Amino acid sequence: MVVKIKDIKVGKRVRKDIGDLSNLKKSIKKHGILHPVLLTGDNELIAGYRRLTAARELGLEEVEAKIVDPRDNIEFLEMEMEENMIRKDFSQDELLDGMKKKKSLVSPNIFQRIWNFIKRIFGIR
């Protein structure tokens, strides 16, 4: 569901330090917001404050949102906190593997270019 940013109500947040948003804003400019913000049925923000702030600073007028209705204030708080706590960053090896894969996609070697050409000719995915 798409919601106008001006209609989103932001109450008191657990997170006080939103950090540097420059990389998030670059990502949003390039790919859009990859994960919707989480709102109550009354458009009160549960989770996604950094994404919402970055979108607002970029001048966006709308964001993708998921609407949920927590049973009570305890569940509301759990949702806000868990979105930021229950996740796992890439390991150093995973980051390196991802960067190598991106490099080979951006600058394929001669064998990859030949294989990509053959796949295009024969419609292979």
NORPEBEL-V380136 format. One record per residue. RES is the residue in one small letter. PSI is psi in radians with two decimals (NA if undefined). Layout:
# NORPEBEL-V380136
[[RES	PSI] [RES	PSI]]
This chain:
# NORPEBEL-V380136
[[m	2.42] [v	2.32] [v	2.43] [k	2.30] [i	-0.67] [k	-0.33] [d	-0.09] [i	2.24] [k	2.22] [v	1.98] [g	-2.85] [k	2.31] [r	2.65] [v	-0.80] [r	2.20] [k	-0.61] [d	1.87] [i	-0.13] [g	-2.95] [d	2.16] [l	0.06] [s	-0.75] [n	-0.67] [l	-0.73] [k	-0.67] [k	-0.75] [s	-0.74] [i	-0.69] [k	-0.71] [k	-0.76] [h	-0.15] [g	-3.10] [i	2.04] [l	-0.48] [h	2.20] [p	2.68] [v	2.76] [l	2.16] [l	2.74] [t	3.02] [g	-0.32] [d	0.25] [n	0.47] [e	2.27] [l	2.21] [i	-0.87] [a	2.59] [g	0.46] [y	-0.72] [r	-0.76] [r	-0.74] [l	-0.78] [t	-0.77] [a	-0.76] [a	-0.74] [r	-0.79] [e	-0.47] [l	-0.09] [g	0.23] [l	2.59] [e	-0.35] [e	2.69] [v	2.69] [e	2.38] [a	2.62] [k	2.29] [i	2.22] [v	2.78] [d	1.73] [p	2.55] [r	-0.60] [d	-3.12] [n	-0.51] [i	-0.84] [e	-0.65] [f	-0.87] [l	-0.72] [e	-0.75] [m	-0.77] [e	-0.79] [m	-0.77] [e	-0.55] [e	-0.54] [n	-0.31] [m	-0.65] [i	1.35] [r	2.88] [k	2.19] [d	2.76] [f	2.55] [s	2.93] [q	-0.74] [d	-0.71] [e	-0.71] [l	-0.77] [l	-0.75] [d	-0.75] [g	-0.72] [m	-0.68] [k	-0.76] [k	-0.74] [k	-0.74] [k	-0.73] [s	-0.51] [l	-0.64] [v	-0.72] [s	1.30] [p	2.57] [n	3.07] [i	-0.67] [f	-0.68] [q	-0.69] [r	-0.72] [i	-0.80] [w	-0.74] [n	-0.68] [f	-0.81] [i	-0.76] [k	-0.70] [r	-0.74] [i	-0.75] [f	0.08] [g	0.54] [i	2.42] [r	NA]]
